[in-house]
Amino acid sequence: MKTSRKTDYAVHALMILARNKKEELSVKELAEIGNVSSSYLAKVMQSLSAAGIVSSAEGKKGGYTLNRAAEEINLAQIVELFEAKENVFECVDEIRGCKITDRCKINRVFGKAYQKMLAELEQTTIKDIINPEII
């Protein structure tokens, strides 16, 4: 599955915040820990904040914290937030679409596969992936 860099940054930032439950972390701190671009991560964090997944505090000592418990944030929520209507299968997404959908049977198969993938991601939370024993 190919996801955008935004999804990747979001999941990793949420994992870092989940490990540092009681501490507000700035974008700069998150970027340093995650070894990613702070300017790009700032946009990701704004989206997570707007979606109510994280909360932010402004000011010199401000930063981000999880707005919900790590076990209440599943990977499907993150994928849907950042991948929007752009499906991992080009022929069934709402952005690129397909011109021969009415004559093509694979479209339906890919659509069902995408829904099954989202169902699996709904069962995996941020808490699950910070646990080293995940299968």
C-alpha positions in Angstrom: 0.0 0.0 0.0 1.4 3.4 -1.0 0.4 6.3 1.2 1.4 9.9 1.2 4.2 11.4 3.2 1.5 13.2 5.2 0.0 9.9 6.4 3.5 8.6 7.3 4.4 11.7 9.2 1.0 11.8 11.0 1.3 8.2 12.2 4.8 8.6 13.4 4.0 11.9 15.2 1.1 10.3 16.9 3.3 7.4 18.0 5.7 9.9 19.5 3.0 11.8 21.3 1.5 8.5 22.6 4.9 7.6 24.1 5.2 11.0 25.7 1.6 11.2 27.1 2.0 13.9 29.7 4.4 16.1 27.7 3.5 18.7 25.2 5.9 18.5 22.2 6.6 21.3 19.7 6.7 20.6 16.0 10.5 21.1 16.2 10.8 18.5 18.9 8.5 16.0 17.0 10.5 16.6 13.8 13.8 16.0 15.6 12.6 12.8 17.3 11.1 11.6 14.0 13.9 12.8 11.9 11.6 14.6 9.5 11.1 18.0 8.0 9.6 20.4 10.6 7.9 22.7 8.0 6.1 19.7 6.4 5.2 18.2 9.8 3.7 21.6 10.9 1.1 21.2 8.1 0.4 17.7 9.1 0.0 18.7 12.8 -2.4 21.4 11.8 -4.6 18.9 10.0 -4.5 16.5 13.0 -5.5 19.4 15.3 -8.4 20.5 13.0 -9.6 16.9 13.0 -9.6 16.9 16.8 -7.0 14.1 17.0 -4.4 16.3 18.8 -4.7 19.5 20.7 -2.3 22.3 20.6 -1.2 25.0 23.0 0.4 28.2 21.7 3.2 30.1 23.2 6.8 29.5 24.1 6.1 26.4 26.1 3.3 25.2 23.8 3.1 22.1 21.8 1.0 19.2 20.8 -0.6 16.4 22.9 -3.0 13.6 22.0 -6.6 14.8 22.3 -7.8 11.2 22.7 -6.3 8.1 24.2 -4.0 6.2 21.9 -6.4 3.3 21.8 -9.1 5.5 20.5 -7.2 6.6 17.4 -7.2 4.0 14.6 -5.1 4.0 11.5 -8.1 4.2 9.2 -8.9 7.6 10.7 -5.5 8.8 9.7 -5.5 7.3 6.2 -8.9 8.7 5.5 -7.9 12.2 6.8 -4.7 12.4 4.7 -5.5 10.3 1.7 -9.0 11.9 1.4 -10.8 10.7 -1.7 -7.5 9.5 -3.3 -7.8 5.8 -3.2 -4.8 3.5 -3.2 -6.3 2.0 -6.3 -6.3 4.7 -8.9 -9.3 3.3 -10.9 -11.7 3.6 -7.9 -10.7 6.9 -6.4 -12.9 9.9 -6.6 -10.1 12.2 -7.8 -8.7 10.5 -10.8 -11.7 8.3 -11.5 -12.0 5.9 -14.4 -13.5 6.4 -17.8 -14.5 2.7 -18.3 -16.0 1.9 -14.9 -19.3 0.7 -16.4 -17.4 -1.9 -18.6 -14.7 -3.0 -16.1 -15.1 -5.7 -13.5 -11.8 -5.0 -11.7 -13.1 -1.7 -10.4 -15.6 -3.4 -8.2 -12.9 -5.9 -6.9 -10.5 -3.0 -6.1 -13.3 -1.1 -4.4 -14.1 -4.1 -2.1 -10.4 -4.6 -1.4 -10.0 -1.0 -0.3 -13.0 -1.3 2.0 -11.5 -4.5 3.5 -8.2 -2.7 4.0 -9.9 0.2 5.8 -11.7 -2.3 8.0 -8.4 -3.8 9.0 -6.9 -0.4 9.7 -9.9 0.4 11.9 -8.9 -2.4 14.1 -5.4 -1.2 14.6 -4.8 1.7 17.0 -1.9 4.0 17.7 -1.5 2.1 21.0 -1.2 -1.2 19.1 1.6 0.0 17.0 3.7 1.5 19.8 3.5 -1.9 21.5 6.6 -3.8 20.2 4.7 -7.1 20.3 2.3 -6.3 17.5 1.9 -9.1 15.0 
